[in-house]
C-alpha cells in the first residue's frame, strides 16, 4: 500500500501550509501588499541612486572644466 504519489507526511505538510496561509482572512493580500511596497521602495531607491550618481558625475565634470580654464 504505497498511498499513490504522495505519502501521508507530504499531505500533512501541504495541509499545514494551507492552514498557515488561509487561517486568517486577508493574510495573503497583506503579504502581497508588503511585497509590493518593498518592490516600489527598491525601485525608488535604485532611481535615487542613479540620480545621485549622475549628479556626482556632473559635479566632477564641472570641476575639471573649471580647472582647465
C-alpha positions in Angstrom: 0.0 0.0 0.0 2.0 2.9 -1.3 -0.6 5.7 -1.0 -0.1 7.0 -4.5 2.4 9.6 -5.5 2.3 11.4 -2.1 2.7 9.8 1.3 0.9 10.7 4.4 3.7 13.1 5.6 3.6 15.1 2.3 -0.2 15.6 2.8 0.4 16.7 6.4 3.0 19.3 5.3 0.7 20.5 2.5 -2.2 20.7 5.0 -0.1 22.7 7.4 0.9 25.2 4.7 -2.7 25.6 3.6 -3.8 26.2 7.2 -1.0 28.8 7.8 -1.8 30.7 4.6 -5.5 30.7 4.8 -6.1 30.7 8.6 -6.8 34.4 8.8 -8.7 36.4 6.1 -6.5 39.0 4.4 -3.2 37.3 5.3 -2.2 36.7 1.7 -3.3 40.1 0.5 -1.3 41.6 3.4 1.8 39.7 2.4 1.4 40.7 -1.2 0.8 44.3 -0.2 4.0 44.3 1.8 5.8 42.7 -1.1 4.5 45.5 -3.4 5.6 48.2 -1.0 9.1 46.7 -0.8 9.4 46.4 -4.5 8.3 50.0 -5.1 10.7 51.2 -2.4 13.5 49.2 -4.1 12.8 50.8 -7.4 12.6 54.3 -5.9 16.0 53.6 -4.2 17.6 52.5 -7.4 16.2 55.6 -9.2 17.5 57.9 -6.5 20.9 56.1 -6.6 21.1 56.7 -10.4 20.2 60.3 -10.0 22.8 60.7 -7.2 25.5 59.1 -9.4 24.6 61.3 -12.3 24.8 64.4 -10.1 28.2 63.4 -8.8 29.5 62.8 -12.4 28.2 66.3 -13.4 29.9 67.9 -10.4 33.2 66.1 -11.3 33.0 67.2 -15.0 32.2 70.8 -13.9 35.2 70.9 -11.6 37.5 69.5 -14.3 36.2 72.1 -16.7 36.9 74.9 -14.2 40.4 73.6 -13.6 41.2 73.6 -17.3 40.4 77.3 -17.8 
